[in-house]
């Protein structure tokens, strides 16, 4: 199973991201596509992908941020 669209960089996940990742793995998730939407979230997305092997980065920009 693959989660094809996640925003784990949201503040909601700051306190328990390790637990969120653990639960995803226990549920059979093999990959999580973490989406960046601007320069700040793209950097955070790359940091998360380095920290967690399950996270695969997808970087992007809204036209207003280009």
GULOVEX-941882 format. One record per residue (C-alpha): residue number from 1; x, z negated, y negated. Coordinates in Angstrom, 2 decimals. Example, Ala and Ser with C-alpha at 12.3 -4.5 7.8 and 13.67 -1.06 7.14 Angstrom:
<pts>
<pt><n>1</n><px>12.30</px><pz>-7.80</pz><py>4.50</py></pt>
<pt><n>2</n><px>13.67</px><pz>-7.14</pz><py>1.06</py></pt>
</pts>
This chain:
<pts>
<pt><n>1</n><px>0.00</px><pz>0.00</pz><py>0.00</py></pt>
<pt><n>2</n><px>1.24</px><pz>0.87</pz><py>-3.50</py></pt>
<pt><n>3</n><px>-0.06</px><pz>-0.53</pz><py>-6.79</py></pt>
<pt><n>4</n><px>0.12</px><pz>2.62</pz><py>-8.90</py></pt>
<pt><n>5</n><px>-0.45</px><pz>1.10</pz><py>-12.35</py></pt>
<pt><n>6</n><px>0.69</px><pz>-2.35</pz><py>-13.45</py></pt>
<pt><n>7</n><px>1.68</px><pz>-4.07</pz><py>-16.69</py></pt>
<pt><n>8</n><px>3.53</px><pz>-7.11</pz><py>-15.36</py></pt>
<pt><n>9</n><px>5.29</px><pz>-7.44</pz><py>-18.71</py></pt>
<pt><n>10</n><px>2.11</px><pz>-8.87</pz><py>-20.26</py></pt>
<pt><n>11</n><px>2.45</px><pz>-12.52</pz><py>-21.40</py></pt>
<pt><n>12</n><px>-0.25</px><pz>-13.46</pz><py>-18.86</py></pt>
<pt><n>13</n><px>2.36</px><pz>-13.08</pz><py>-16.09</py></pt>
<pt><n>14</n><px>5.30</px><pz>-14.88</pz><py>-17.75</py></pt>
<pt><n>15</n><px>4.69</px><pz>-18.25</pz><py>-16.12</py></pt>
<pt><n>16</n><px>4.12</px><pz>-17.14</pz><py>-12.52</py></pt>
<pt><n>17</n><px>5.52</px><pz>-13.64</pz><py>-12.05</py></pt>
<pt><n>18</n><px>7.58</px><pz>-14.75</pz><py>-9.04</py></pt>
<pt><n>19</n><px>4.37</px><pz>-15.98</pz><py>-7.40</py></pt>
<pt><n>20</n><px>2.50</px><pz>-12.77</pz><py>-8.29</py></pt>
<pt><n>21</n><px>5.25</px><pz>-10.71</pz><py>-6.64</py></pt>
<pt><n>22</n><px>5.26</px><pz>-13.00</pz><py>-3.61</py></pt>
<pt><n>23</n><px>1.49</px><pz>-12.67</pz><py>-3.17</py></pt>
<pt><n>24</n><px>1.68</px><pz>-8.90</pz><py>-3.52</py></pt>
<pt><n>25</n><px>4.31</px><pz>-8.68</pz><py>-0.78</py></pt>
<pt><n>26</n><px>2.30</px><pz>-11.00</pz><py>1.46</py></pt>
<pt><n>27</n><px>-0.73</px><pz>-8.74</pz><py>0.96</py></pt>
<pt><n>28</n><px>1.26</px><pz>-5.74</pz><py>2.16</py></pt>
<pt><n>29</n><px>2.14</px><pz>-4.14</pz><py>-1.15</py></pt>
<pt><n>30</n><px>5.33</px><pz>-2.10</pz><py>-0.69</py></pt>
<pt><n>31</n><px>5.77</px><pz>-0.94</pz><py>-4.29</py></pt>
<pt><n>32</n><px>4.39</px><pz>-1.68</pz><py>-7.75</py></pt>
<pt><n>33</n><px>4.58</px><pz>1.03</pz><py>-10.40</py></pt>
<pt><n>34</n><px>5.28</px><pz>-0.89</pz><py>-13.61</py></pt>
<pt><n>35</n><px>4.36</px><pz>1.10</pz><py>-16.71</py></pt>
<pt><n>36</n><px>6.09</px><pz>0.97</pz><py>-20.06</py></pt>
<pt><n>37</n><px>4.21</px><pz>2.30</pz><py>-23.08</py></pt>
<pt><n>38</n><px>6.68</px><pz>1.94</pz><py>-25.97</py></pt>
<pt><n>39</n><px>10.38</px><pz>1.18</pz><py>-26.47</py></pt>
<pt><n>40</n><px>9.89</px><pz>-2.59</pz><py>-26.11</py></pt>
<pt><n>41</n><px>7.82</px><pz>-2.42</pz><py>-22.91</py></pt>
<pt><n>42</n><px>10.06</px><pz>0.31</pz><py>-21.51</py></pt>
<pt><n>43</n><px>13.06</px><pz>-2.04</pz><py>-21.81</py></pt>
<pt><n>44</n><px>11.08</px><pz>-4.86</pz><py>-20.19</py></pt>
<pt><n>45</n><px>9.96</px><pz>-2.50</pz><py>-17.41</py></pt>
<pt><n>46</n><px>13.59</px><pz>-1.65</pz><py>-16.63</py></pt>
<pt><n>47</n><px>14.50</px><pz>-5.36</pz><py>-16.62</py></pt>
<pt><n>48</n><px>11.68</px><pz>-6.11</pz><py>-14.18</py></pt>
<pt><n>49</n><px>12.73</px><pz>-3.23</pz><py>-11.91</py></pt>
<pt><n>50</n><px>16.27</px><pz>-4.64</pz><py>-11.80</py></pt>
<pt><n>51</n><px>14.98</px><pz>-8.12</pz><py>-11.01</py></pt>
<pt><n>52</n><px>12.42</px><pz>-7.20</pz><py>-8.32</py></pt>
<pt><n>53</n><px>13.07</px><pz>-4.55</pz><py>-5.68</py></pt>
<pt><n>54</n><px>9.32</px><pz>-3.97</pz><py>-5.26</py></pt>
<pt><n>55</n><px>8.91</px><pz>-2.82</pz><py>-8.88</py></pt>
<pt><n>56</n><px>9.40</px><pz>0.88</pz><py>-9.64</py></pt>
<pt><n>57</n><px>9.59</px><pz>1.80</pz><py>-13.35</py></pt>
<pt><n>58</n><px>7.50</px><pz>4.42</pz><py>-15.13</py></pt>
<pt><n>59</n><px>8.52</px><pz>4.82</pz><py>-18.76</py></pt>
<pt><n>60</n><px>6.45</px><pz>6.44</pz><py>-21.46</py></pt>
<pt><n>61</n><px>5.56</px><pz>6.62</pz><py>-25.13</py></pt>
<pt><n>62</n><px>2.31</px><pz>6.96</pz><py>-26.96</py></pt>
<pt><n>63</n><px>2.55</px><pz>9.71</pz><py>-29.57</py></pt>
<pt><n>64</n><px>2.27</px><pz>7.14</pz><py>-32.37</py></pt>
<pt><n>65</n><px>5.42</px><pz>5.43</pz><py>-31.03</py></pt>
<pt><n>66</n><px>7.44</px><pz>8.65</pz><py>-30.60</py></pt>
</pts>
